[in-house]
Amino acid sequence: MKQAHILVSGKVHGVFFRATTREKARQLGLKGFVRNLVNGDVEVVAQGDDNHLRELLQFCQTGPPGAEVEGIDIEYKDVKERFNGFDIRF
């Protein structure tokens, strides 16, 4: 299992980015969280297998209708904390 730390920039607040990311991650069986950052980015931390993490990353590159993704930064890390589900954090 791997963990991906994804930062998404652009018009990603107020367009249901968090809700649709949570839905996609749950469909893929990933664990972790998504949250808005004060600088306007969205942060995603997801744990799972490589193929499902790549699918989530592909989703994040476009996001839901209304989103305008300008950039993606991804870093793979060792799993230090295991999550029970995939949630929206505030």
N, C-alpha and C positions, 0 to 999 in steps of 0.2 A: 504494500500500500504506500502511496505517495501523498504528499500534501502540496497543493498549489496555493500560492498567495498571489491574487490577481488584483491589480488596480486599474480601474476603468475611468477614463477622463472624457469630457465632452458634455453634451446636454444629456445627463443621466439621472438627474433628480426630477421628480414630479412627472415621470413618464412610466411608472410601474416597473422600473428596472429591478428593484429588489424583489417584488412579488413574482415576477416572471422568472427571475434567476432561481429563486427558491423552488418554484414549481419544476423547472428544468432539472435542477440538482436532485430533487426528490425522485423524479422519473428515472434518473440515471443511477439511483441508489447511493448517491454521494452523501457525505456527512460534512457539517461545518456551519458556516454562517455568511450572511451578506449584510452590509450596513452602509449607510451614507456617511461620508466624511465631511467635516466642516469646510474643507477647501473645494467642495463641489464634486469630488470623485466618489466612486463606489468601490468599496473594498469587498473582495470575496475570498474566503478561506475555505478550501474544499479538500476533502480526503477521499481517496478511492483508487481504483486502478487507472493505469495510463490512458486507456481508450476512452473511458468515461470522463476523465479530466480534460482530454482533448476536445470531446464533444461540448463540454461546458465552456471551454475557452472559445470555441467557434461561435457559440451562442453569444458570448460576451462581446465578440468583435462587432456585432451589429445591434444586439439588444432587441427590445420590443419595438413595435411601431411607435414612432414619436421620439425615440432616442436618436441622438447624433453622436456616435462614438468617434472621438478624435484620436484616442490613443489607448493602448493596452500595455501594461507592464506585468510580466509574470515571473515568478521565482518559485522554484521547486525546493522544498525543505523536507527534512526528516520529520516524521510524525512524533511530536512530543506530548501532545494532548489529544486524546481521542474524544470525538464528539458523538452524542447519542442520536442526533438527527440533523436536519438542515433547517436553520431558523433565520429570521430577520432579527438583527440586533439594532437597538436604538441608542 
